[in-house]
């Protein structure tokens, strides 16, 4: 059921649908909706009143559905592992940090981020960063294809970005996509291995990451 987010007609579906809609419209799903175009200011206004986490891409606003227990555990562990591994001038951020990709007009909330040095905010959004060096996405049933496909393509347009880490929700698997000179390389790590993250330089014990977590 749609939920009203403010007095002038923003509504949302908890299932990850297109959420920011004028009062005269009804809630539309991503797969079947005609795409309504919203300005970035519309998006920021929706964020200020929304109970849901919203992402923006080229005029479309999406609601991010609440995650599973396993998703929350994996996100928290990645943040803890990174926090224990990285040193100044790098800093680890939670999923509350908004990342802005100016080149493709994407604003998203990765499950974890690392910024090296001073945070740089884009001109259009003082509460976002545009210079992460590492991004982490814990996949889910509804987002895995998008995370590993289109979203990764967006992220690769960030000049500062050196690696993206995908943590699987289905089995013990960590994928590291890293920038090597002018190309990107992808490596999968499974149980019994340590995932190697090139920048900031650290490793993640895959078994320790998943230990005791009941996967989807």
FIBATOR-221011 format. One record per residue: z, y negated, x negated of N, C-alpha, C in turn; residue number from 0; residue in one letter. Coordinates in pm, 1 decimal. Layout:
BEGIN
- Z | Y | X | Z | Y | X | Z | Y | X | NUM | A
...
***
This chain:
BEGIN
- 0.0 | 119.2 | -84.7 | 0.0 | 0.0 | 0.0 | 0.0 | -124.0 | -88.1 | 0 | X
- -74.2 | -224.9 | -45.1 | -81.8 | -348.7 | -123.4 | 49.3 | -424.7 | -113.9 | 1 | X
- 83.1 | -493.0 | -220.2 | 203.6 | -575.3 | -223.1 | 166.7 | -719.6 | -248.7 | 2 | X
- 222.1 | -811.3 | -170.6 | 196.6 | -952.5 | -190.9 | 281.4 | -1002.0 | -306.4 | 3 | X
- 218.1 | -1077.3 | -396.7 | 287.2 | -1123.3 | -516.1 | 330.2 | -1268.7 | -507.0 | 4 | X
- 265.0 | -1346.3 | -422.2 | 308.0 | -1485.0 | -409.3 | 263.2 | -1539.3 | -274.7 | 5 | X
- 291.2 | -1665.6 | -252.6 | 270.3 | -1724.6 | -121.7 | 124.9 | -1752.9 | -89.8 | 6 | X
- 36.8 | -1753.9 | -190.3 | -99.0 | -1793.8 | -159.8 | -198.2 | -1678.1 | -163.5 | 7 | X
- -148.1 | -1556.9 | -161.0 | -237.5 | -1447.8 | -130.0 | -272.4 | -1351.9 | -241.3 | 8 | X
- -206.6 | -1355.8 | -358.3 | -232.8 | -1254.4 | -459.9 | -171.4 | -1123.9 | -412.3 | 9 | X
- -246.2 | -1018.0 | -422.0 | -197.8 | -887.7 | -379.3 | -221.1 | -786.1 | -489.1 | 10 | X
- -154.0 | -671.6 | -475.8 | -170.7 | -571.9 | -581.6 | -162.6 | -431.3 | -525.3 | 11 | X
- -230.7 | -339.9 | -590.6 | -213.0 | -197.5 | -569.4 | -142.4 | -141.7 | -689.6 | 12 | X
- -49.4 | -52.1 | -670.9 | 22.3 | 6.4 | -782.7 | -60.8 | 112.0 | -854.2 | 13 | X
- -175.3 | 148.8 | -804.2 | -253.8 | 254.6 | -863.9 | -347.2 | 209.4 | -973.1 | 14 | X
- -335.9 | 89.3 | -1023.7 | -421.4 | 43.8 | -1130.7 | -547.7 | -22.1 | -1081.0 | 15 | X
- -548.9 | -68.2 | -955.7 | -668.1 | -127.6 | -896.9 | -682.1 | -273.3 | -937.4 | 16 | X
- -800.1 | -329.5 | -903.8 | -818.9 | -474.0 | -914.1 | -714.3 | -538.7 | -825.6 | 17 | X
- -636.0 | -633.4 | -878.9 | -517.4 | -673.9 | -806.0 | -513.3 | -818.0 | -760.6 | 18 | X
- -581.4 | -907.9 | -830.4 | -567.9 | -1048.5 | -795.6 | -676.4 | -1085.3 | -696.2 | 19 | X
- -638.8 | -1099.4 | -570.3 | -737.3 | -1119.1 | -465.6 | -702.8 | -1238.9 | -378.8 | 20 | X
- -803.3 | -1317.4 | -338.8 | -777.4 | -1425.8 | -245.9 | -721.3 | -1371.1 | -115.5 | 21 | X
- -652.1 | -1455.7 | -41.1 | -588.0 | -1413.9 | 83.5 | -687.2 | -1351.5 | 180.2 | 22 | X
- -810.0 | -1398.6 | 182.0 | -907.4 | -1349.9 | 278.6 | -960.6 | -1211.9 | 245.2 | 23 | X
- -933.9 | -1162.6 | 124.3 | -988.0 | -1034.0 | 81.0 | -884.6 | -924.6 | 99.1 | 24 | X
- -932.1 | -800.7 | 97.8 | -842.2 | -687.5 | 98.4 | -842.5 | -624.2 | -39.3 | 25 | X
- -740.9 | -541.2 | -67.6 | -730.1 | -480.7 | -200.2 | -846.0 | -386.1 | -224.2 | 26 | X
- -904.1 | -392.5 | -344.2 | -1021.4 | -314.3 | -379.1 | -990.6 | -225.4 | -497.7 | 27 | X
- -1052.3 | -109.1 | -503.4 | -1030.1 | -22.0 | -617.4 | -1130.1 | -52.7 | -725.6 | 28 | X
- -1094.9 | -17.6 | -848.7 | -1182.3 | -43.9 | -961.8 | -1314.1 | 29.9 | -946.6 | 29 | X
- -1309.3 | 151.8 | -894.0 | -1428.7 | 234.6 | -890.0 | -1525.0 | 193.1 | -779.8 | 30 | X
- -1475.2 | 137.4 | -671.4 | -1562.8 | 107.4 | -559.1 | -1575.9 | -40.7 | -528.1 | 31 | X
- -1502.1 | -124.4 | -596.8 | -1497.5 | -265.7 | -560.1 | -1619.6 | -341.5 | -608.3 | 32 | X
- -1659.2 | -441.0 | -531.6 | -1747.5 | -541.5 | -586.4 | -1660.6 | -630.0 | -673.0 | 33 | X
- -1706.4 | -668.3 | -788.8 | -1624.1 | -740.6 | -883.7 | -1615.8 | -888.5 | -848.5 | 34 | X
- -1494.8 | -935.1 | -820.9 | -1472.0 | -1076.8 | -798.7 | -1438.5 | -1141.1 | -932.3 | 35 | X
- -1485.9 | -1262.3 | -954.2 | -1464.7 | -1328.2 | -1081.6 | -1348.1 | -1425.4 | -1071.3 | 36 | X
- -1254.3 | -1413.4 | -1165.2 | -1139.5 | -1501.5 | -1170.9 | -1137.3 | -1573.3 | -1305.1 | 37 | X
- -1095.6 | -1697.1 | -1302.9 | -1084.0 | -1772.0 | -1427.4 | -961.6 | -1723.0 | -1504.2 | 38 | X
- -953.9 | -1761.8 | -1631.7 | -837.1 | -1722.5 | -1710.5 | -711.9 | -1791.8 | -1658.7 | 39 | X
- -726.4 | -1911.2 | -1606.7 | -611.4 | -1980.2 | -1547.3 | -562.6 | -1904.6 | -1423.3 | 40 | X
- -655.6 | -1849.5 | -1342.9 | -615.6 | -1765.1 | -1229.6 | -529.9 | -1648.9 | -1279.2 | 41 | X
- -574.8 | -1587.9 | -1386.5 | -502.2 | -1473.8 | -1444.6 | -362.4 | -1514.0 | -1488.7 | 42 | X
- -351.0 | -1625.6 | -1558.8 | -220.0 | -1670.4 | -1605.3 | -128.2 | -1703.3 | -1488.3 | 43 | X
- -185.0 | -1759.7 | -1384.4 | -105.7 | -1791.0 | -1266.3 | -56.4 | -1663.2 | -1199.9 | 44 | X
- -142.5 | -1561.5 | -1192.1 | -101.9 | -1433.3 | -1134.8 | 8.3 | -1368.9 | -1217.7 | 45 | X
- -1.9 | -1378.2 | -1349.5 | 101.1 | -1320.9 | -1436.1 | 237.1 | -1383.8 | -1411.9 | 46 | X
- 237.2 | -1513.7 | -1386.4 | 364.3 | -1584.1 | -1370.1 | 441.3 | -1535.2 | -1247.7 | 47 | X
- 373.1 | -1483.7 | -1146.9 | 440.9 | -1443.8 | -1023.7 | 438.9 | -1293.4 | -1001.4 | 48 | X
- 367.6 | -1219.6 | -1084.3 | 349.8 | -1076.5 | -1061.3 | 469.3 | -995.6 | -1108.8 | 49 | X
- 502.7 | -892.7 | -1032.2 | 602.0 | -795.1 | -1073.9 | 537.7 | -685.6 | -1158.9 | 50 | X
- 406.3 | -683.9 | -1163.0 | 331.4 | -583.9 | -1238.0 | 274.5 | -644.3 | -1365.1 | 51 | X
- 244.9 | -559.7 | -1461.4 | 177.3 | -604.3 | -1582.2 | 28.2 | -610.1 | -1552.5 | 52 | X
- -34.1 | -724.0 | -1579.9 | -174.7 | -745.3 | -1548.1 | -255.8 | -763.1 | -1675.4 | 53 | X
- -376.6 | -706.7 | -1676.7 | -468.7 | -727.5 | -1787.1 | -594.4 | -796.0 | -1735.0 | 54 | X
- -666.0 | -859.4 | -1825.0 | -781.2 | -941.6 | -1786.7 | -900.2 | -905.5 | -1874.2 | 55 | X
- -1017.4 | -893.8 | -1810.5 | -1138.8 | -868.7 | -1888.4 | -1258.1 | -931.7 | -1819.0 | 56 | X
- -1310.9 | -1036.1 | -1880.3 | -1435.4 | -1097.7 | -1834.7 | -1434.2 | -1129.9 | -1685.8 | 57 | X
- -1327.5 | -1194.7 | -1640.5 | -1320.3 | -1240.8 | -1502.7 | -1260.4 | -1143.1 | -1404.7 | 58 | X
- -1221.4 | -1023.9 | -1449.1 | -1161.5 | -923.9 | -1360.4 | -1016.3 | -903.1 | -1402.1 | 59 | X
- -926.8 | -894.4 | -1303.3 | -784.6 | -874.8 | -1327.5 | -745.6 | -735.0 | -1281.6 | 60 | X
- -674.0 | -664.1 | -1369.4 | -633.3 | -527.0 | -1338.9 | -481.4 | -515.1 | -1345.5 | 61 | X
- -425.5 | -432.5 | -1256.0 | -283.3 | -399.9 | -1261.9 | -264.7 | -273.5 | -1343.6 | 62 | X
- -163.4 | -273.7 | -1428.7 | -132.1 | -155.9 | -1507.5 | -21.1 | -79.7 | -1436.8 | 63 | X
- -52.3 | 39.9 | -1392.3 | 43.8 | 120.5 | -1317.8 | 161.1 | 160.2 | -1406.6 | 64 | X
- 276.9 | 178.9 | -1344.1 | 394.3 | 221.1 | -1419.2 | 371.8 | 356.1 | -1484.8 | 65 | X
- 423.8 | 374.0 | -1604.8 | 400.2 | 495.9 | -1680.2 | 498.7 | 606.5 | -1646.2 | 66 | X
- 472.5 | 725.9 | -1701.1 | 560.5 | 840.6 | -1683.5 | 676.8 | 832.7 | -1781.5 | 67 | X
- 772.2 | 923.7 | -1764.0 | 884.3 | 930.2 | -1857.6 | 833.1 | 960.5 | -1997.8 | 68 | X
- 739.3 | 1054.7 | -2007.9 | 684.3 | 1090.5 | -2139.2 | 615.2 | 971.0 | -2203.8 | 69 | X
- 543.7 | 894.5 | -2124.6 | 475.5 | 776.2 | -2176.9 | 576.3 | 677.5 | -2235.0 | 70 | X
- 684.1 | 655.7 | -2161.1 | 787.8 | 562.9 | -2208.0 | 853.8 | 614.3 | -2335.7 | 71 | X
- 878.8 | 746.1 | -2342.5 | 940.5 | 803.8 | -2461.7 | 849.6 | 790.0 | -2583.5 | 72 | X
- 722.0 | 822.8 | -2567.1 | 628.6 | 816.0 | -2679.5 | 610.6 | 672.1 | -2727.4 | 73 | X
- 603.4 | 578.3 | -2634.3 | 591.2 | 437.0 | -2672.4 | 712.7 | 391.7 | -2751.4 | 74 | X
- 831.3 | 427.1 | -2701.9 | 954.6 | 385.0 | -2769.0 | 965.8 | 446.3 | -2907.9 | 75 | X
- 926.8 | 572.5 | -2920.2 | 935.8 | 637.2 | -3051.8 | 838.2 | 577.1 | -3151.5 | 76 | X
- 718.1 | 545.8 | -3106.1 | 621.7 | 482.9 | -3197.2 | 675.0 | 348.6 | -3246.6 | 77 | X
- 734.9 | 271.7 | -3156.9 | 791.9 | 142.8 | -3196.8 | 904.4 | 164.4 | -3298.1 | 78 | X
- 989.1 | 265.4 | -3273.5 | 1098.9 | 291.8 | -3366.7 | 1046.2 | 338.8 | -3502.4 | 79 | X
- 949.1 | 431.6 | -3501.0 | 893.2 | 481.5 | -3626.3 | 828.3 | 368.4 | -3705.9 | 80 | X
- 751.7 | 286.1 | -3637.3 | 687.0 | 174.3 | -3706.2 | 789.7 | 74.8 | -3757.8 | 81 | X
- 891.0 | 47.3 | -3676.4 | 994.0 | -47.1 | -3717.6 | 1067.7 | -0.9 | -3842.1 | 82 | X
- 1087.0 | 130.7 | -3853.7 | 1154.6 | 184.7 | -3971.2 | 1064.2 | 187.0 | -4093.7 | 83 | X
- 932.0 | 186.2 | -4070.3 | 837.7 | 205.8 | -4180.8 | 783.5 | 75.2 | -4238.9 | 84 | X
- 758.2 | -23.4 | -4153.5 | 691.0 | -143.9 | -4203.2 | 792.5 | -243.1 | -4258.9 | 85 | X
- 746.3 | -325.7 | -4345.9 | 830.4 | -426.0 | -4409.8 | 766.0 | -563.6 | -4395.6 | 86 | X
- 844.9 | -665.6 | -4420.9 | 793.1 | -802.9 | -4417.1 | 676.5 | -814.2 | -4515.7 | 87 | X
- 573.7 | -888.7 | -4477.7 | 566.7 | -985.3 | -4367.4 | 518.4 | -927.1 | -4234.8 | 88 | X
- 519.7 | -792.7 | -4220.2 | 474.4 | -732.9 | -4094.9 | 588.4 | -727.7 | -3993.3 | 89 | X
- 553.0 | -738.8 | -3867.5 | 652.2 | -730.3 | -3760.1 | 596.1 | -645.9 | -3646.7 | 90 | X
- 683.7 | -562.6 | -3588.2 | 644.7 | -472.0 | -3479.9 | 681.9 | -534.1 | -3346.0 | 91 | X
- 591.1 | -520.6 | -3249.0 | 612.8 | -575.6 | -3114.7 | 598.9 | -465.4 | -3010.2 | 92 | X
- 668.3 | -483.0 | -2898.9 | 662.4 | -388.1 | -2788.0 | 543.1 | -418.5 | -2697.6 | 93 | X
- 536.0 | -345.8 | -2587.0 | 426.5 | -364.3 | -2491.9 | 437.1 | -494.9 | -2415.0 | 94 | X
- 541.9 | -571.6 | -2436.6 | 551.4 | -703.8 | -2373.1 | 460.9 | -806.2 | -2441.0 | 95 | X
- 408.2 | -772.3 | -2558.7 | 321.6 | -866.1 | -2629.1 | 178.6 | -855.3 | -2577.9 | 96 | X
- 124.9 | -968.3 | -2538.2 | -14.2 | -974.4 | -2491.3 | -106.9 | -1000.0 | -2609.1 | 97 | X
- -213.7 | -921.5 | -2617.3 | -313.5 | -937.4 | -2723.3 | -441.6 | -990.7 | -2661.9 | 98 | X
- -495.5 | -1094.4 | -2722.8 | -615.4 | -1161.0 | -2671.5 | -733.3 | -1137.5 | -2766.0 | 99 | X
- -843.8 | -1085.1 | -2709.8 | -968.0 | -1066.4 | -2784.4 | -1065.8 | -1172.4 | -2735.3 | 100 | X
- -1074.3 | -1282.5 | -2807.4 | -1157.3 | -1393.8 | -2762.9 | -1304.6 | -1355.3 | -2754.3 | 101 | X
- -1351.7 | -1272.5 | -2846.0 | -1494.2 | -1240.1 | -2853.5 | -1545.2 | -1169.7 | -2728.9 | 102 | X
- -1457.3 | -1094.9 | -2660.6 | -1501.4 | -1019.6 | -2542.5 | -1425.7 | -1058.1 | -2416.3 | 103 | X
- -1341.4 | -1160.8 | -2424.6 | -1266.7 | -1212.0 | -2309.2 | -1172.6 | -1107.0 | -2250.9 | 104 | X
- -1103.4 | -1035.9 | -2338.9 | -1005.2 | -936.1 | -2297.0 | -864.8 | -983.5 | -2331.6 | 105 | X
- -771.8 | -966.6 | -2237.7 | -629.3 | -982.3 | -2265.6 | -560.4 | -856.7 | -2217.8 | 106 | X
- -485.5 | -792.4 | -2308.6 | -427.0 | -662.7 | -2277.7 | -286.9 | -652.6 | -2335.5 | 107 | X
- -214.0 | -548.7 | -2292.0 | -78.2 | -523.2 | -2337.2 | -72.1 | -384.2 | -2400.8 | 108 | X
- -106.7 | -372.9 | -2528.3 | -95.3 | -242.1 | -2595.0 | 49.5 | -193.2 | -2591.8 | 109 | X
- 67.1 | -62.4 | -2610.2 | 202.8 | -6.6 | -2606.6 | 285.6 | -49.9 | -2726.5 | 110 | X
- 221.0 | -82.1 | -2835.7 | 289.0 | -138.2 | -2953.0 | 186.1 | -213.5 | -3035.4 | 111 | X
- 233.2 | -312.6 | -3108.9 | 146.0 | -392.2 | -3194.5 | 219.9 | -425.8 | -3323.1 | 112 | X
- 142.5 | -444.3 | -3428.9 | 197.8 | -493.9 | -3554.4 | 117.1 | -616.3 | -3595.8 | 113 | X
- 186.4 | -721.4 | -3629.7 | 122.4 | -843.6 | -3679.0 | 167.6 | -865.6 | -3823.0 | 114 | X
- 71.7 | -892.1 | -3909.5 | 103.2 | -921.7 | -4048.7 | 103.4 | -1073.2 | -4069.3 | 115 | X
- 216.3 | -1125.8 | -4114.6 | 226.0 | -1269.1 | -4136.6 | 256.3 | -1344.6 | -4008.0 | 116 | X
- 218.2 | -1469.1 | -4003.3 | 247.8 | -1553.8 | -3887.7 | 162.8 | -1514.9 | -3767.2 | 117 | X
- 224.9 | -1521.8 | -3651.1 | 154.2 | -1494.6 | -3525.9 | 57.4 | -1608.7 | -3496.6 | 118 | X
- -64.1 | -1573.8 | -3459.3 | -163.8 | -1673.3 | -3421.7 | -193.8 | -1659.7 | -3273.0 | 119 | X
- -178.7 | -1768.8 | -3199.7 | -204.0 | -1769.4 | -3056.0 | -339.1 | -1833.8 | -3027.8 | 120 | X
- -417.6 | -1778.1 | -2936.2 | -545.1 | -1840.7 | -2900.6 | -522.7 | -1970.4 | -2825.0 | 121 | X
- -621.9 | -2056.8 | -2827.1 | -608.6 | -2187.4 | -2763.1 | -585.1 | -2175.1 | -2613.0 | 122 | X
- -639.5 | -2072.0 | -2549.9 | -630.3 | -2060.1 | -2404.0 | -498.7 | -2001.0 | -2357.1 | 123 | X
- -417.4 | -1946.6 | -2451.1 | -298.6 | -1874.0 | -2407.1 | -192.1 | -1876.3 | -2517.1 | 124 | X
- -93.6 | -1961.0 | -2500.0 | 11.0 | -1975.4 | -2600.8 | 103.7 | -1855.2 | -2607.3 | 125 | X
- 97.6 | -1766.2 | -2506.8 | 186.1 | -1650.3 | -2501.9 | 114.1 | -1521.4 | -2540.4 | 126 | X
- -1.0 | -1531.9 | -2604.3 | -75.4 | -1415.4 | -2653.0 | -92.3 | -1427.7 | -2803.7 | 127 | X
- -129.5 | -1316.1 | -2867.3 | -161.2 | -1319.7 | -3009.8 | -305.1 | -1274.2 | -3028.4 | 128 | X
- -367.8 | -1327.0 | -3131.9 | -507.2 | -1292.0 | -3158.7 | -526.3 | -1230.9 | -3297.2 | 129 | X
- -415.5 | -1201.2 | -3366.1 | -428.5 | -1150.8 | -3503.0 | -345.4 | -1025.9 | -3531.4 | 130 | X
- -345.8 | -924.5 | -3443.0 | -273.5 | -801.9 | -3476.5 | -345.6 | -726.0 | -3587.7 | 131 | X
- -269.3 | -654.4 | -3668.7 | -329.7 | -568.6 | -3770.2 | -332.6 | -423.0 | -3725.5 | 132 | X
- -242.7 | -386.7 | -3633.1 | -235.8 | -249.9 | -3580.8 | -203.4 | -254.0 | -3432.6 | 133 | X
- -271.6 | -170.5 | -3355.5 | -244.3 | -156.5 | -3212.6 | -221.0 | -9.5 | -3181.2 | 134 | X
- -129.9 | 17.2 | -3087.2 | -98.5 | 153.8 | -3044.9 | -118.6 | 165.0 | -2895.0 | 135 | X
- -189.7 | 269.3 | -2853.1 | -207.1 | 299.1 | -2711.5 | -161.7 | 442.6 | -2685.7 | 136 | X
- -64.9 | 459.9 | -2597.3 | -27.2 | 592.4 | -2549.2 | -114.0 | 619.5 | -2426.4 | 137 | X
- -192.8 | 724.6 | -2431.2 | -288.7 | 747.9 | -2323.3 | -218.5 | 800.1 | -2197.1 | 138 | X
- -291.6 | 796.8 | -2086.9 | -244.1 | 851.4 | -1960.2 | -363.9 | 910.1 | -1886.4 | 139 | X
- -336.9 | 980.9 | -1779.9 | -446.0 | 1043.0 | -1704.0 | -546.0 | 939.3 | -1655.4 | 140 | X
- -496.6 | 825.8 | -1612.6 | -584.9 | 725.9 | -1550.9 | -651.2 | 633.5 | -1652.3 | 141 | X
- -598.8 | 626.9 | -1775.8 | -651.3 | 528.2 | -1870.3 | -714.5 | 587.0 | -1995.9 | 142 | X
- -703.7 | 717.9 | -2016.2 | -745.2 | 774.2 | -2145.7 | -890.7 | 743.4 | -2180.2 | 143 | X
- -981.6 | 765.6 | -2086.2 | -1123.1 | 741.7 | -2115.6 | -1148.4 | 594.5 | -2148.8 | 144 | X
- -1086.8 | 506.2 | -2072.4 | -1103.1 | 362.5 | -2097.5 | -1040.6 | 323.6 | -2231.1 | 145 | X
- -920.1 | 374.4 | -2258.2 | -851.6 | 339.7 | -2382.8 | -934.4 | 379.5 | -2504.5 | 146 | X
- -987.4 | 501.0 | -2502.5 | -1060.4 | 553.0 | -2618.5 | -1205.6 | 504.7 | -2622.9 | 147 | X
- -1252.3 | 444.9 | -2512.5 | -1390.8 | 400.2 | -2505.3 | -1404.3 | 249.5 | -2506.5 | 148 | X
- -1416.4 | 190.6 | -2388.2 | -1442.2 | 47.2 | -2378.0 | -1331.6 | -37.8 | -2440.3 | 149 | X
- -1207.4 | 1.3 | -2417.8 | -1097.5 | -80.6 | -2470.4 | -1098.0 | -80.3 | -2622.5 | 150 | X
- -1124.1 | 34.7 | -2681.2 | -1133.9 | 41.4 | -2826.6 | -1247.0 | -47.7 | -2877.3 | 151 | X
- -1358.6 | -49.9 | -2806.9 | -1470.4 | -136.4 | -2846.9 | -1430.1 | -282.4 | -2845.5 | 152 | X
- -1350.8 | -321.9 | -2745.1 | -1298.2 | -458.6 | -2741.6 | -1209.4 | -484.4 | -2863.6 | 153 | X
- -1115.5 | -394.4 | -2885.6 | -1020.4 | -414.2 | -2995.5 | -1090.7 | -429.7 | -3130.1 | 154 | X
- -1197.7 | -356.9 | -3149.1 | -1267.9 | -360.9 | -3277.6 | -1326.1 | -498.7 | -3308.2 | 155 | X
- -1333.0 | -585.9 | -3208.5 | -1386.1 | -720.3 | -3229.9 | -1281.6 | -815.9 | -3287.7 | 156 | X
- -1158.5 | -768.6 | -3303.6 | -1053.2 | -852.1 | -3362.3 | -1068.1 | -851.1 | -3514.7 | 157 | X
- -1095.2 | -963.8 | -3577.3 | -1116.5 | -966.5 | -3722.7 | -996.8 | -918.1 | -3803.0 | 158 | X
- -876.5 | -938.8 | -3752.1 | -755.0 | -902.1 | -3825.3 | -720.8 | -754.6 | -3814.5 | 159 | X
- -779.7 | -685.3 | -3717.5 | -737.2 | -548.7 | -3685.1 | -783.3 | -449.2 | -3791.6 | 160 | X
- -687.8 | -368.3 | -3838.0 | -718.1 | -267.3 | -3938.7 | -713.3 | -125.4 | -3882.8 | 161 | X
- -639.2 | -104.6 | -3774.4 | -630.1 | 30.9 | -3719.4 | -583.1 | 27.9 | -3575.4 | 162 | X
- -627.9 | 129.7 | -3500.2 | -579.4 | 155.1 | -3364.4 | -530.0 | 299.7 | -3361.2 | 163 | X
- -411.0 | 320.7 | -3307.5 | -352.8 | 454.2 | -3299.1 | -345.7 | 495.0 | -3152.7 | 164 | X
- -401.7 | 612.6 | -3122.8 | -392.5 | 669.9 | -2988.2 | -296.9 | 787.7 | -2992.0 | 165 | X
- -198.0 | 785.1 | -2901.9 | -101.2 | 893.1 | -2889.1 | -131.4 | 965.7 | -2759.2 | 166 | X
- -164.9 | 1092.8 | -2767.8 | -207.4 | 1168.4 | -2650.4 | -90.0 | 1199.7 | -2558.1 | 167 | X
- -115.5 | 1189.6 | -2428.0 | -14.7 | 1226.1 | -2328.3 | -24.1 | 1373.9 | -2291.7 | 168 | X
- -129.3 | 1442.9 | -2338.5 | -155.5 | 1580.8 | -2294.7 | -108.5 | 1686.5 | -2393.9 | 169 | X
- -121.4 | 1657.4 | -2523.6 | -77.1 | 1753.1 | -2624.8 | -42.7 | 1678.0 | -2753.0 | 170 | X
- 13.1 | 1749.0 | -2847.9 | 56.2 | 1686.2 | -2973.4 | -66.1 | 1647.9 | -3055.4 | 171 | X
- -106.2 | 1526.1 | -3037.8 | -226.7 | 1477.5 | -3105.1 | -217.4 | 1326.3 | -3122.9 | 172 | X
- -233.5 | 1281.4 | -3245.1 | -236.6 | 1139.1 | -3276.7 | -371.1 | 1109.5 | -3342.5 | 173 | X
- -442.9 | 1013.4 | -3289.0 | -573.3 | 974.6 | -3341.4 | -561.4 | 837.5 | -3405.7 | 174 | X
- -605.9 | 826.3 | -3529.6 | -603.4 | 699.0 | -3600.3 | -747.9 | 654.8 | -3623.6 | 175 | X
- -782.6 | 540.1 | -3567.7 | -915.0 | 480.3 | -3587.0 | -894.2 | 361.0 | -3679.9 | 176 | X
- -950.7 | 367.7 | -3798.5 | -921.8 | 264.8 | -3898.3 | -1049.1 | 200.7 | -3951.6 | 177 | X
- -1035.8 | 74.5 | -3988.0 | -1146.8 | -1.1 | -4045.0 | -1155.2 | 29.9 | -4194.9 | 178 | X
- -1274.4 | 70.6 | -4237.7 | -1300.1 | 95.9 | -4378.8 | -1423.2 | 14.4 | -4417.7 | 179 | X
- -1398.7 | -95.1 | -4485.5 | -1505.8 | -190.0 | -4518.9 | -1573.0 | -236.2 | -4389.3 | 180 | X
- -1700.9 | -208.3 | -4371.8 | -1773.8 | -256.2 | -4253.7 | -1786.7 | -149.7 | -4145.3 | 181 | X
- -1718.8 | -36.4 | -4161.9 | -1731.1 | 69.8 | -4062.4 | -1591.7 | 113.3 | -4014.1 | 182 | X
- -1591.2 | 197.4 | -3909.9 | -1466.4 | 250.3 | -3855.8 | -1466.0 | 401.6 | -3871.1 | 183 | X
- -1352.0 | 456.6 | -3912.3 | -1337.0 | 600.2 | -3927.4 | -1228.5 | 650.7 | -3833.6 | 184 | X
- -1244.7 | 774.1 | -3785.3 | -1149.8 | 832.7 | -3691.2 | -1096.0 | 964.3 | -3745.5 | 185 | X
- -963.7 | 979.7 | -3739.8 | -899.4 | 1101.8 | -3786.9 | -798.5 | 1148.6 | -3682.5 | 186 | X
- -802.8 | 1277.7 | -3653.0 | -707.0 | 1338.5 | -3560.2 | -599.3 | 1412.1 | -3638.4 | 187 | X
- -475.1 | 1401.0 | -3590.9 | -362.2 | 1470.8 | -3652.0 | -288.1 | 1544.9 | -3542.0 | 188 | X
- -250.2 | 1669.6 | -3570.7 | -185.1 | 1753.2 | -3469.3 | -51.9 | 1803.3 | -3521.0 | 189 | X
- 14.5 | 1889.0 | -3440.5 | 144.0 | 1941.4 | -3479.2 | 142.0 | 2000.9 | -3618.4 | 190 | X
- 246.6 | 1974.8 | -3695.5 | 254.3 | 2021.9 | -3832.1 | 195.0 | 1926.4 | -3933.5 | 191 | X
- 138.6 | 1814.9 | -3886.3 | 76.3 | 1718.0 | -3976.0 | 146.9 | 1583.0 | -3965.6 | 192 | X
- 118.0 | 1497.1 | -4060.8 | 165.5 | 1360.0 | -4058.2 | 44.5 | 1268.4 | -4042.1 | 193 | X
- 47.1 | 1185.8 | -3937.6 | -62.1 | 1090.9 | -3915.3 | -53.7 | 979.9 | -4019.1 | 194 | X
- -164.7 | 953.7 | -4084.7 | -169.0 | 852.9 | -4189.5 | -226.5 | 723.4 | -4132.6 | 195 | X
- -147.1 | 618.5 | -4133.4 | -189.2 | 486.1 | -4086.9 | -211.3 | 400.6 | -4210.6 | 196 | X
- -332.9 | 352.2 | -4230.7 | -362.6 | 282.8 | -4357.4 | -305.4 | 143.0 | -4369.3 | 197 | X
- -290.7 | 72.0 | -4257.3 | -242.6 | -65.2 | -4265.6 | -174.8 | -103.7 | -4134.1 | 198 | X
- -42.2 | -131.2 | -4141.6 | 43.2 | -123.2 | -4259.3 | 61.6 | 21.7 | -4302.9 | 199 | X
- 66.9 | 45.6 | -4431.6 | 67.7 | 180.6 | -4486.2 | 194.7 | 254.8 | -4445.8 | 200 | X
- 176.2 | 362.0 | -4366.8 | 289.4 | 443.8 | -4324.7 | 236.0 | 575.5 | -4269.0 | 201 | X
- 324.9 | 670.3 | -4247.1 | 287.1 | 797.1 | -4186.2 | 379.8 | 826.0 | -4069.4 | 202 | X
- 330.6 | 905.6 | -3975.5 | 409.0 | 944.4 | -3857.8 | 406.7 | 1096.8 | -3847.9 | 203 | X
- 524.0 | 1158.2 | -3848.2 | 536.2 | 1302.4 | -3830.9 | 505.8 | 1335.4 | -3685.1 | 204 | X
- 395.3 | 1406.3 | -3661.3 | 350.6 | 1431.3 | -3524.1 | 454.5 | 1513.7 | -3447.5 | 205 | X
- 510.5 | 1616.7 | -3510.3 | 609.6 | 1698.9 | -3441.2 | 734.9 | 1618.7 | -3407.1 | 206 | X
- 777.8 | 1532.9 | -3498.2 | 895.2 | 1450.0 | -3470.8 | 868.0 | 1352.4 | -3357.2 | 207 | X
- 747.1 | 1301.6 | -3351.4 | 709.2 | 1207.6 | -3246.3 | 721.8 | 1271.4 | -3108.5 | 208 | X
- 680.2 | 1398.9 | -3097.8 | 675.0 | 1466.3 | -2967.4 | 796.9 | 1552.5 | -2939.2 | 209 | X
- 887.7 | 1565.5 | -3033.1 | 998.1 | 1658.5 | -3018.1 | 1079.1 | 1632.3 | -2890.6 | 210 | X
- 1095.6 | 1737.1 | -2809.9 | 1176.9 | 1729.1 | -2689.2 | 1115.0 | 1658.7 | -2573.0 | 211 | X
- 988.0 | 1617.9 | -2583.7 | 921.2 | 1544.0 | -2475.7 | 836.8 | 1639.6 | -2393.1 | 212 | X
- 857.6 | 1640.3 | -2263.4 | 778.0 | 1722.4 | -2171.4 | 650.9 | 1645.2 | -2138.0 | 213 | X
- 538.3 | 1693.2 | -2186.2 | 411.2 | 1622.1 | -2167.2 | 357.2 | 1642.8 | -2027.3 | 214 | X
- 266.0 | 1554.3 | -1987.8 | 206.2 | 1559.8 | -1853.8 | 125.8 | 1688.0 | -1836.3 | 215 | X
***
